[in-house]
Amino acid sequence: MDIFIPVGLGFIINLLIFIIAKSLKRTNDTSLLICIIAFFIVLITSLVIGRWKGLGIGVLSIGMLISIFIIKISMIINPRKG
Protein backbone atom coordinates (compact mmCIF):
# COMPACT_ATOMS: atom_id res chain seq x y z
CA MET A 1 0.00 0.00 0.00
CA ASP A 2 2.92 2.36 0.63
CA ILE A 3 3.98 2.17 -3.01
CA PHE A 4 0.89 4.10 -4.10
CA ILE A 5 2.07 7.31 -2.41
CA PRO A 6 5.16 7.85 -4.62
CA VAL A 7 3.29 6.59 -7.71
CA GLY A 8 0.51 9.10 -7.04
CA LEU A 9 3.06 11.82 -6.34
CA GLY A 10 4.76 11.13 -9.68
CA PHE A 11 1.37 11.20 -11.39
CA ILE A 12 0.52 14.58 -9.86
CA ILE A 13 3.97 16.03 -10.64
CA ASN A 14 3.75 15.06 -14.29
CA LEU A 15 0.18 16.31 -14.53
CA LEU A 16 1.33 19.67 -13.14
CA ILE A 17 4.18 19.74 -15.67
CA PHE A 18 1.62 19.18 -18.44
CA ILE A 19 -0.68 21.92 -17.13
CA ILE A 20 2.20 24.40 -16.79
CA ALA A 21 3.45 23.60 -20.29
CA LYS A 22 -0.07 23.93 -21.64
CA SER A 23 -0.54 27.28 -19.90
CA LEU A 24 2.58 28.59 -21.65
CA LYS A 25 0.66 28.39 -24.95
CA ARG A 26 2.16 25.06 -26.04
CA THR A 27 0.25 22.57 -28.17
CA ASN A 28 -0.91 19.28 -26.68
CA ASP A 29 1.81 17.32 -28.47
CA THR A 30 4.58 19.67 -27.33
CA SER A 31 3.29 19.58 -23.75
CA LEU A 32 3.23 15.79 -23.87
CA LEU A 33 6.77 15.75 -25.23
CA ILE A 34 7.89 17.91 -22.29
CA CYS A 35 6.26 15.36 -19.95
CA ILE A 36 8.08 12.50 -21.68
CA ILE A 37 11.40 14.32 -21.34
CA ALA A 38 10.70 14.91 -17.64
CA PHE A 39 9.95 11.19 -17.23
CA PHE A 40 13.26 10.18 -18.82
CA ILE A 41 15.19 12.70 -16.71
CA VAL A 42 13.70 11.27 -13.51
CA LEU A 43 14.29 7.68 -14.67
CA ILE A 44 17.94 8.32 -15.57
CA THR A 45 18.43 10.17 -12.27
CA SER A 46 17.11 7.17 -10.36
CA LEU A 47 19.50 4.87 -12.21
CA VAL A 48 22.47 7.15 -11.51
CA ILE A 49 21.68 7.52 -7.80
CA GLY A 50 20.97 3.82 -7.29
CA ARG A 51 20.35 1.98 -4.01
CA TRP A 52 17.23 2.73 -1.95
CA LYS A 53 16.97 6.43 -2.80
CA GLY A 54 17.17 5.66 -6.49
CA LEU A 55 14.48 3.03 -6.08
CA GLY A 56 12.10 5.60 -4.59
CA ILE A 57 12.78 8.02 -7.40
CA GLY A 58 12.25 5.20 -9.89
CA VAL A 59 8.82 4.56 -8.42
CA LEU A 60 8.04 8.25 -8.95
CA SER A 61 8.90 7.78 -12.62
CA ILE A 62 6.36 4.95 -12.84
CA GLY A 63 3.65 7.37 -11.76
CA MET A 64 4.90 9.85 -14.33
CA LEU A 65 4.70 7.19 -17.04
CA ILE A 66 1.14 6.31 -16.03
CA SER A 67 0.12 9.96 -16.32
CA ILE A 68 1.68 10.15 -19.81
CA PHE A 69 -0.43 7.18 -20.91
CA ILE A 70 -3.61 8.63 -19.43
CA ILE A 71 -3.01 12.06 -20.99
CA LYS A 72 -2.34 10.50 -24.41
CA ILE A 73 -5.42 8.27 -24.20
CA SER A 74 -7.57 11.28 -23.28
CA MET A 75 -6.08 13.19 -26.22
CA ILE A 76 -7.01 10.32 -28.57
CA ILE A 77 -10.55 9.99 -27.20
CA ASN A 78 -11.26 13.73 -27.14
CA PRO A 79 -9.26 15.42 -29.93
CA ARG A 80 -9.09 19.22 -29.82
CA LYS A 81 -7.09 21.74 -31.71
CA GLY A 82 -4.24 23.48 -29.89
MDTraj code that builds the backbone (N, CA, C; nanometers):
import mdtraj as md
import numpy as np

residues = "MET ASP ILE PHE ILE PRO VAL GLY LEU GLY PHE ILE ILE ASN LEU LEU ILE PHE ILE ILE ALA LYS SER LEU LYS ARG THR ASN ASP THR SER LEU LEU ILE CYS ILE ILE ALA PHE PHE ILE VAL LEU ILE THR SER LEU VAL ILE GLY ARG TRP LYS GLY LEU GLY ILE GLY VAL LEU SER ILE GLY MET LEU ILE SER ILE PHE ILE ILE LYS ILE SER MET ILE ILE ASN PRO ARG LYS GLY".split()
xyz = np.array([
    [0.0818, -0.1190, 0.0000],
    [0.0000, 0.0000, 0.0000],
    [0.0867, 0.1260, 0.0000],
    [0.2049, 0.1185, 0.0571],
    [0.2915, 0.2355, 0.0628],
    [0.3478, 0.2740, -0.0726],
    [0.3426, 0.1855, -0.1692],
    [0.3977, 0.2167, -0.3012],
    [0.3076, 0.3131, -0.3770],
    [0.1803, 0.3226, -0.3389],
    [0.0886, 0.4097, -0.4105],
    [0.1146, 0.5575, -0.3834],
    [0.1774, 0.5901, -0.2726],
    [0.2068, 0.7306, -0.2409],
    [0.3072, 0.7886, -0.3402],
    [0.4248, 0.7252, -0.3630],
    [0.5157, 0.7846, -0.4624],
    [0.4642, 0.7739, -0.6054],
    [0.3875, 0.6693, -0.6366],
    [0.3294, 0.6593, -0.7708],
    [0.2302, 0.7735, -0.7921],
    [0.1465, 0.7992, -0.6949],
    [0.0515, 0.9102, -0.7039],
    [0.1206, 1.0450, -0.7079],
    [0.2291, 1.0580, -0.6325],
    [0.3055, 1.1816, -0.6337],
    [0.3679, 1.2054, -0.7709],
    [0.4214, 1.1008, -0.8325],
    [0.4762, 1.1133, -0.9676],
    [0.3687, 1.1483, -1.0686],
    [0.2502, 1.0895, -1.0516],
    [0.1369, 1.1202, -1.1392],
    [0.1002, 1.2678, -1.1297],
    [0.0906, 1.3181, -1.0076],
    [0.0520, 1.4580, -0.9860],
    [0.1600, 1.5525, -1.0375],
    [0.2872, 1.5185, -1.0161],
    [0.3971, 1.6031, -1.0636],
    [0.3932, 1.6147, -1.2157],
    [0.3759, 1.5023, -1.2830],
    [0.3752, 1.5060, -1.4291],
    [0.2496, 1.5745, -1.4822],
    [0.1390, 1.5605, -1.4131],
    [0.0178, 1.6311, -1.4526],
    [0.0365, 1.7821, -1.4378],
    [0.1037, 1.8241, -1.3314],
    [0.1326, 1.9667, -1.3138],
    [0.2286, 2.0176, -1.4212],
    [0.3274, 1.9360, -1.4592],
    [0.4181, 1.9741, -1.5671],
    [0.3397, 1.9939, -1.6963],
    [0.2442, 1.9043, -1.7240],
    [0.1617, 1.9178, -1.8441],
    [0.0771, 2.0442, -1.8391],
    [0.0174, 2.0724, -1.7257],
    [-0.0677, 2.1916, -1.7129],
    [0.0146, 2.3190, -1.7267],
    [0.1339, 2.3217, -1.6672],
    [0.2197, 2.4401, -1.6786],
    [0.2649, 2.4591, -1.8229],
    [0.3040, 2.3496, -1.8889],
    [0.3455, 2.3602, -2.0290],
    [0.2289, 2.4038, -2.1161],
    [0.1108, 2.3553, -2.0866],
    [-0.0074, 2.3927, -2.1640],
    [-0.0434, 2.5397, -2.1408],
    [-0.0221, 2.5889, -2.0189],
    [-0.0543, 2.7282, -1.9902],
    [0.0448, 2.8250, -2.0546],
    [0.1604, 2.7752, -2.0956],
    [0.2584, 2.8590, -2.1651],
    [0.2345, 2.8607, -2.3157],
    [0.1106, 2.8345, -2.3544],
    [0.0662, 2.8388, -2.4946],
    [0.1349, 2.7340, -2.5823],
    [0.1612, 2.6176, -2.5263],
    [0.2161, 2.5065, -2.6042],
    [0.1004, 2.4237, -2.6582],
    [0.1267, 2.3481, -2.7652],
    [0.0250, 2.2566, -2.8165],
    [0.0214, 2.1332, -2.7272],
    [-0.0801, 2.0506, -2.7484],
    [-0.0911, 1.9284, -2.6685],
    [0.0275, 1.8357, -2.6919],
    [0.0697, 1.8228, -2.8176],
    [0.1810, 1.7322, -2.8474],
    [0.3119, 1.7816, -2.7878],
    [0.3357, 1.9127, -2.7918],
    [0.4575, 1.9674, -2.7328],
    [0.4560, 1.9522, -2.5813],
    [0.3414, 1.9746, -2.5207],
    [0.3293, 1.9581, -2.3754],
    [0.3519, 1.8125, -2.3357],
    [0.3010, 1.7203, -2.4154],
    [0.3227, 1.5791, -2.3871],
    [0.4688, 1.5416, -2.4055],
    [0.5352, 1.5999, -2.5028],
    [0.6775, 1.5754, -2.5233],
    [0.7596, 1.6255, -2.4047],
    [0.7219, 1.7391, -2.3489],
    [0.7887, 1.7906, -2.2295],
    [0.7705, 1.6936, -2.1131],
    [0.6512, 1.6349, -2.1000],
    [0.6257, 1.5358, -1.9945],
    [0.7106, 1.4100, -2.0151],
    [0.7267, 1.3677, -2.1392],
    [0.8080, 1.2496, -2.1680],
    [0.9544, 1.2767, -2.1353],
    [1.0024, 1.3959, -2.1676],
    [1.1404, 1.4317, -2.1345],
    [1.1599, 1.4350, -1.9836],
    [1.0620, 1.4893, -1.9099],
    [1.0703, 1.4914, -1.7640],
    [1.0728, 1.3490, -1.7074],
    [0.9951, 1.2588, -1.7665],
    [0.9953, 1.1187, -1.7232],
    [1.1333, 1.0567, -1.7401],
    [1.1944, 1.0766, -1.8580],
    [1.3260, 1.0182, -1.8823],
    [1.4325, 1.0794, -1.7924],
    [1.4237, 1.2076, -1.7620],
    [1.5193, 1.2700, -1.6709],
    [1.5101, 1.2081, -1.5323],
    [1.3881, 1.1876, -1.4832],
    [1.3698, 1.1273, -1.3505],
    [1.4157, 0.9816, -1.3509],
    [1.3871, 0.9080, -1.4588],
    [1.4291, 0.7684, -1.4673],
    [1.5814, 0.7557, -1.4697],
    [1.6474, 0.8372, -1.5496],
    [1.7936, 0.8320, -1.5568],
    [1.8552, 0.8759, -1.4244],
    [1.7947, 0.9749, -1.3586],
    [1.8432, 1.0173, -1.2273],
    [1.8340, 0.9039, -1.1261],
    [1.7259, 0.8286, -1.1298],
    [1.7108, 0.7173, -1.0359],
    [1.8143, 0.6087, -1.0632],
    [1.8478, 0.5873, -1.1890],
    [1.9497, 0.4871, -1.2207],
    [2.0895, 0.5333, -1.1807],
    [2.1165, 0.6619, -1.1901],
    [2.2470, 0.7147, -1.1514],
    [2.2634, 0.7120, -0.9997],
    [2.1594, 0.7494, -0.9261],
    [2.1679, 0.7516, -0.7799],
    [2.1784, 0.6099, -0.7244],
    [2.0932, 0.5208, -0.7725],
    [2.0974, 0.3819, -0.7288],
    [2.0534, 0.3625, -0.5847],
    [2.0715, 0.2414, -0.5362],
    [2.0353, 0.1979, -0.4006],
    [1.8901, 0.2301, -0.3667],
    [1.8609, 0.2539, -0.2387],
    [1.7231, 0.2729, -0.1946],
    [1.6664, 0.4075, -0.2379],
    [1.7471, 0.5118, -0.2366],
    [1.6971, 0.6433, -0.2800],
    [1.6625, 0.6407, -0.4281],
    [1.7449, 0.5770, -0.5070],
    [1.7169, 0.5659, -0.6491],
    [1.5927, 0.4843, -0.6775],
    [1.5683, 0.3846, -0.5924],
    [1.4485, 0.3032, -0.6084],
    [1.3229, 0.3862, -0.5849],
    [1.3253, 0.4728, -0.4859],
    [1.2105, 0.5597, -0.4594],
    [1.1850, 0.6574, -0.5721],
    [1.2926, 0.7112, -0.6270],
    [1.2778, 0.8025, -0.7396],
    [1.2293, 0.7261, -0.8629],
    [1.2727, 0.6017, -0.8786],
    [1.2254, 0.5196, -0.9890],
    [1.0759, 0.4926, -0.9807],
    [1.0257, 0.4767, -0.8599],
    [0.8818, 0.4563, -0.8422],
    [0.8057, 0.5839, -0.8785],
    [0.8653, 0.6995, -0.8500],
    [0.8042, 0.8253, -0.8948],
    [0.7914, 0.8275, -1.0467],
    [0.8933, 0.7765, -1.1156],
    [0.8897, 0.7782, -1.2617],
    [0.7812, 0.6855, -1.3161],
    [0.7469, 0.5813, -1.2418],
    [0.6362, 0.4947, -1.2839],
    [0.5048, 0.5735, -1.2834],
    [0.4839, 0.6526, -1.1808],
    [0.3650, 0.7374, -1.1761],
    [0.3636, 0.8393, -1.2882],
    [0.4816, 0.8909, -1.3232],
    [0.4902, 0.9851, -1.4334],
    [0.4553, 0.9173, -1.5661],
    [0.5003, 0.7933, -1.5823],
    [0.4698, 0.7192, -1.7045],
    [0.3207, 0.6891, -1.7148],
    [0.2585, 0.6563, -1.6039],
    [0.1143, 0.6313, -1.6031],
    [0.0382, 0.7573, -1.6448],
    [0.0813, 0.8731, -1.5951],
    [0.0120, 0.9964, -1.6322],
    [0.0303, 1.0282, -1.7808],
    [0.1468, 0.9950, -1.8373],
    [0.1677, 1.0153, -1.9807],
    [0.0682, 0.9320, -2.0605],
    [0.0519, 0.8055, -2.0211],
    [-0.0426, 0.7184, -2.0910],
    [-0.1850, 0.7712, -2.0800],
    [-0.2247, 0.8155, -1.9621],
    [-0.3613, 0.8634, -1.9427],
    [-0.3855, 0.9927, -2.0211],
    [-0.2869, 1.0818, -2.0223],
    [-0.3013, 1.2061, -2.0992],
    [-0.3132, 1.1748, -2.2479],
    [-0.2306, 1.0839, -2.2984],
    [-0.2341, 1.0499, -2.4409],
    [-0.3654, 0.9818, -2.4778],
    [-0.4146, 0.8930, -2.3931],
    [-0.5424, 0.8274, -2.4200],
    [-0.6554, 0.9298, -2.4219],
    [-0.6524, 1.0255, -2.3287],
    [-0.7570, 1.1281, -2.3281],
    [-0.7463, 1.2194, -2.4496],
    [-0.6241, 1.2399, -2.5009],
    [-0.6084, 1.3195, -2.6221],
    [-0.6609, 1.2446, -2.7446],
    [-0.6495, 1.1125, -2.7450],
    [-0.7006, 1.0323, -2.8567],
    [-0.8530, 1.0271, -2.8531],
    [-0.9098, 1.0088, -2.7330],
    [-1.0547, 0.9987, -2.7195],
    [-1.1235, 1.1320, -2.7488],
    [-1.0644, 1.2404, -2.7007],
    [-1.1259, 1.3728, -2.7139],
    [-1.0307, 1.4670, -2.7869],
    [-1.0201, 1.4560, -2.9203],
    [-0.9264, 1.5420, -2.9935],
    [-0.9741, 1.6862, -3.0002],
    [-0.8811, 1.7777, -2.9723],
    [-0.9092, 1.9220, -2.9823],
    [-0.7912, 1.9868, -3.0523],
    [-0.8183, 2.0991, -3.1107],
    [-0.7090, 2.1742, -3.1707],
    [-0.6351, 2.2523, -3.0628],
    [-0.5030, 2.2675, -3.0815],
    [-0.4241, 2.3480, -2.9886],
    [-0.3644, 2.2723, -2.8856],
])
top = md.Topology()
chain = top.add_chain()
for i, resn in enumerate(residues, 1):
    res = top.add_residue(resn, chain, resSeq=i)
    for name in ("N", "CA", "C"):
        top.add_atom(name, md.element.get_by_symbol(name[0]), res)
traj = md.Trajectory(xyz[None], top)
